[in-house]
Amino acid sequence: MKHGKKYVDSRKAIEAAKLYEPNEALGTVCQLAKAKFDETVEAHIRLGVDSRHADQQVRGAVVLPNGTGKSVRVLVFCKEDKYAEAQAAGAEYVGGMDYVEKIQKEGWMDFDVVIASPDMMGVVGRLGKVLGPRGLMPNPKAGTVSPDVAKAVSEAKAGKIEYRLDKSNIIHCPIGKVSFGADKLEENFNTLVEAVVKAKPAAAKGTYLRSITVASTMGVGVPVQTAKFSL
């Protein structure tokens, strides 16, 4: 893959074989962000587990103290007696079978997060083939299946993110925007990594945190020192 001059120049600014402390790494990411828009900063966490085994799955959700910098549109599936509290918490769309049909028949997808009360999962389950591949299917581990829909909506609006392994045993998560600056990004980064460390499966053997890299949308990856988080 051929990279542009800005990317190549940024690559040269990263010291080979150096592992950066989190604040320095994030400061470097912000400094090297050259795009004309406010780039998202992501953390890429490689774990020493095997996602093919059910007892080595790593999945959960965490509220970032400084949010993600992105406004999210929330769809809530609940019974009518909870419509008002879901809307008061900030949900853009609240309903039941009407939204199932809208998604199935019209291909409507104008939302970023789906939350459901447990008693609605039988209905929401019909959308598994649509929501599942997009990572939008409500899940108790992610806090998106909850009897307290108002709290779930508030957390989603406040910057709650879900983390989960991909097939390469890596977690990819947004931790904010370049405009946040290194200090706020570091607070979000620490919160995410600490949550991932706490979620270590009992079946995981050897080094758990293999490597962490942070990067902006269009920028180069900066490797982060993991020693302070190691178990």
PyMOL commands that set and color helices and strands:
alter all, ss='L'
color gray80, all
select helices_A, chain A and resi 5-13+22-32+54-56+80-88+97-106+118-134+140-142+149-158+178-180+182-198+227-229
alter helices_A, ss='H'
color red, helices_A
select strands_A, chain A and resi 40-47+59-63+74-77+93-95+113-116+160-164+170-177+209-216+222-224
alter strands_A, ss='S'
color yellow, strands_A
deselect
rebuild
show_as cartoon
